[in-house]
Amino acid sequence: MKELPNPTFAFAPLTFPKGLFRRPPAVIPSSISVAPAAKTERGALVVTWAKHADEVRAAQRLRFNVFANEMGARLATSQPGLDIDLFDNYCEHLLVRDEATQEVVGTYRLLTPVQARRVGSTYSDLEFDLTRLRGLRERMVELGRSCVHPDYRHGGVIMALWGALAEFMVRNQLDTMIGCASIPMVHNGIMSGDVAASIWHQLKETHLAPIELHVRPRLPLPVERLDGTLEVEPPALIKGYLRLGAKVLGAPAWDPDFNTADLPMMMRIQDLPLRYRKHFLGA
């Protein structure tokens, strides 16, 4: 088991009590008879940094299962069954485990300013021209590869990750988070960019950042040639970011490998609504 270097910044592990986050029971019509399912005991959600190479591999395996097997992404990976790219070795990997099974059920990766300088860029730089953000980079962390196991998509894992992220940012005097938030290009089984175009047209009216923070996609989604009038909601993760005070930095880029439209987004600690500031930071 290969020991990784200590995380760039200190972090206190978080543990969430067993049963704190529960998925609502499914509603089954009375006319349908269903045999009782075997009960799976779930433990507390425990948030930690990856400290060993095998823990990073567990996160990469979860990412592959979700992005490739579930969502159909075409991943250029050096090891079958793992989502690996050149940024992984420079990132801190945040893990959520089910304490009862020790399975990694959620993950984020963070690229700190120091590590971004070492690798030469952020992942977002590959998709967008971030020139206007150059004054923020010394206090800016990139978030990426957000991923939750399908059996745990009830809000608890993401809340656990966000709580850890908020603590990390404040403790280390970092104030800005950026990342690419993805919108699937397949809607109702049909390949189309209309949903992404519609979400972009909605959000640019309500959540667009000031012009001095706008970025430009390197491979723009042709939103003006698509139907942007659909009444659709953003994906759950994007809605969550918006509730935390996030802003959209510009029009979406098209990521052909992941088959998604990616919105550039920014969250700043100072913009956290009071109720979330109290929830995550106790302040």
ABEGO torsion letter per residue (X at the ends): XBBBBBBABBBBBBBBBBGABBBBBBBBBAABBBBBBBBBBBBBBBBBBBABAAAAAAAAAAAAAAAAAAAGBBBBBABBGBBBBAAAAABBBBBBBBAAAGBBABBBBBBBAAAAAAAGBBAAAAABBAAAAAAAAAABBBBBGBBBBAAABAGAAAAAAAAAAAAAAAAAGBABBBEBBBBBABBGGBBBAAAAAAAAAAAAAAABBBAAABBBBABBBBAAABBAABBBBBBAAAAAAAAAGBBBAEBBBBBAAAGBBBBBBBBBAAABBAAAAAAAAGX
